[in-house]
Amino acid sequence: MPLIQRESVLGVGVSAINMELALSEVGDWIRQGSSRYVCVTGVHGVMESQRSEELRRIHNGAGLVTPDGMPLVWLLRAAGHRRADRVYGPDLMLALLEAGCAQGYSHFFYGASNKALDLLQHRMSDRFPGLNIAGAYSPPFRPLTQDEDEDVIERINRSGADIVWVGLSTPKQERWMAAHRGRLRAPVLIGVGAAFDFHAGLVRQAPRVLQRSGLEWAFRMAMEPRRLWRRYMTNNPLFVLLILGQALSLKRYSLEN
């Protein structure tokens, strides 16, 4: 498979991919027994990376940084990647769960609440007959002790999972994946944020027309204003200004780690 190109979006190397390429790449990693992680990233992840050099390095060390939001897709296409399309975390999850039934992938879910994980496992098993769920774990809302973390690693490794789905939100999930890659035997770790709650039926997703028009943020803010208004009202205008500065070469951004 040819090397997937990346474009610098404020110093974050976003992969010029679509869903077909993403599924093929992840499948190759599983067959090879690689140790890779996937950052599913939109404007929020890019902006968090402006505030944390560590987080920017984590993104640029990922096997893939998928364009989770339409603004990143538009930037990739403007750079000449005409086949680039949105690889949205919840959609990627469904696609790989479905593919896993045919390919024999096994899955471990890490994150969210016990309620969400129970609902997620039941709903996904009903939707995809033959789905192999190796295990699930809801971590406490605090940092794990060293002993707890070692227990989690042992539990995941013992499960034999091919893909570990991490639903901790950005930037927690990216830091967790980078810290645990190599300690986990699973070939692939994928951070999917709110996908667990979406697919468990606990949180509504934006209508597809809003997703494709780049207005999903407005829907999510309307659903959870107290939690999300500051994120979107701060990040979105600043992102536009910084992208203009990059386009006008007022600041150059390196992809070096």
Long-range contacts (C-beta under 8 A, 24 or more apart in sequence): 1-25, 1-28, 4-64, 5-81, 6-65, 6-255, 7-75, 7-76, 7-79, 7-81, 8-246, 8-253, 8-254, 8-255, 9-46, 9-72, 9-75, 9-243, 9-246, 10-46, 10-47, 10-49, 10-50, 10-239, 10-242, 10-243, 10-246, 10-253, 11-49, 11-50, 11-56, 11-60, 11-253, 11-254, 11-255, 12-41, 12-45, 12-46, 12-49, 12-56, 12-59, 12-60, 12-65, 13-59, 13-60, 13-65, 13-255, 14-41, 14-46, 14-65, 14-66, 14-67, 14-72, 14-75, 14-76, 15-64, 15-65, 15-66, 15-67, 16-76, 16-79, 16-81, 16-83, 16-84, 17-64, 17-66, 17-67, 17-84, 17-85, 17-87, 18-83, 18-84, 18-85, 18-87, 19-85, 19-87, 19-91, 19-92, 19-95, 21-83, 22-64, 22-66, 22-87, 22-92, 22-95, 23-95, 23-96, 23-99, 25-63, 25-64, 26-64, 26-96, 26-163, 26-188, 26-190, 27-99, 27-103, 29-63, 29-187, 29-188, 30-103, 30-105, 30-162, 30-163, 30-187, 30-188, 32-187, 33-187, 34-63, 34-187, 34-188, 35-181, 35-182, 35-184, 35-187, 36-62, 36-63, 36-64, 36-181, 36-187, 36-188, 36-189, 37-62, 37-63, 37-177, 37-178, 37-181, 37-188, 37-189, 37-190, 37-191, 38-62, 38-63, 38-64, 38-65, 38-66, 38-92, 38-188, 38-189, 38-190, 38-191, 39-64, 39-65, 39-66, 39-174, 39-177, 39-191, 40-66, 40-68, 40-87, 40-88, 40-89, 40-92, 40-190, 40-191, 40-192, 40-193, 41-65, 41-66, 41-67, 41-68, 41-72, 41-170, 42-67, 42-68, 42-69, 42-71, 42-72, 43-69, 43-71, 43-72, 43-217, 43-235, 43-236, 43-239, 44-170, 44-231, 44-235, 45-170, 45-171, 45-174, 46-72, 46-239, 47-235, 47-238, 47-239, 48-170, 48-171, 50-242, 52-171, 54-175, 55-171, 55-174, 55-175, 57-257, 58-171, 58-174, 58-175, 58-177, 58-178, 59-174, 60-255, 60-256, 60-257, 61-178, 61-257, 62-174, 62-177, 63-188, 66-92, 69-214, 69-216, 69-217, 70-211, 70-212, 70-213, 70-214, 70-216, 71-214, 71-239, 74-214, 75-243, 86-211, 86-212, 88-211, 89-190, 89-191, 89-192, 89-193, 89-194, 89-195, 90-192, 90-194, 90-195, 90-198, 90-199, 90-205, 92-190, 92-192, 93-165, 93-190, 93-192, 93-195, 93-199, 94-199, 96-163, 96-190, 97-124, 97-127, 97-128, 97-131, 98-128, 100-128, 100-131, 100-132, 100-162, 100-163, 101-128, 101-129, 101-130, 101-131, 101-132, 104-132, 105-132, 105-162, 105-163, 106-132, 106-133, 106-134, 106-159, 106-160, 106-161, 106-162, 106-163, 107-131, 107-132, 107-133, 107-134, 107-161, 107-162, 107-163, 107-164, 107-165, 108-133, 108-134, 108-135, 108-136, 108-137, 108-156, 108-159, 108-161, 108-163, 108-164, 108-165, 108-186, 109-133, 109-135, 109-136, 109-137, 109-165, 109-167, 109-196, 110-136, 110-137, 110-139, 110-152, 110-156, 110-164, 110-165, 110-166, 110-167, 110-168, 110-176, 111-138, 111-139, 111-165, 111-166, 111-167, 111-168, 111-173, 111-196, 112-138, 112-167, 112-196, 112-197, 112-200, 113-138, 114-138, 115-200, 115-202, 116-196, 116-197, 116-200, 116-202, 117-196, 117-200, 119-200, 119-201, 119-202, 120-196, 120-199, 120-200, 123-199, 123-200, 123-201, 124-199, 134-159, 134-160, 134-161, 135-159, 135-161, 139-168, 153-180, 153-183, 153-184, 156-184, 156-185, 156-186, 157-184, 157-185, 157-186, 160-185, 161-186, 162-186, 162-187, 162-188, 163-187, 163-188, 163-189, 163-190, 164-188, 164-189, 164-190, 165-190, 165-192, 165-195, 165-196, 166-190, 166-191, 166-192, 167-191, 167-192, 167-193, 167-194, 167-195, 167-196, 167-197, 168-193, 169-193, 169-194
